[in-house]
Amino acid sequence: MVWRALRGSVQWRLLWIWHATFMVGVTGIVRDDDDRILLLRHRLWPKDRQWGLPTGYAKKSESFEATIVREVLEETGLKVRVRELANLKSGYRLRVEVAYEADFVGGSVKLASFEILEAQWFSRSHLPEGLLESHRLLIQRDR
């Protein structure tokens, strides 16, 4: 068979061309010692849905766990430790969504004002109006 004759990198390149390429959106459900959730009011999101979890796109060759650590640090100045996978969702046109549980481990808030208007800790029972519905579902799911 021809496929078997095309070994190694040639097979890989053909697969790369043939299959879809996705961006990976990574979200962190960051909790503090009191089980409160870190939520950010995002400047670039629609006005009626600006509140959400820390989120961003994975860079090439970056683990998804490293994406959460980087995004939280860039957006808020806070340090986190990533724990277990909370959600994996595909079916979007060119995007896959990944969410991880994470623990706050230190730092003080220094907002990336280009992206983030505000950062606050919220209990699961008192989430803000304007919270992205998919993020509300992540927060309120059974762990």
ABEGO torsion letter per residue (X at the ends): XAAAABBEAAAAAAAAAABBBBBBBBBBBBBBAAGBBBBBBBAABBAABABBBBBBBBBBGBBAAAAAAAAAAAAAGBBBBBBBBABBBBGBAABBBBBBBBBBAEEBBBBBAAABABBBBBBAABBBBGBBAAAAAAAABBX
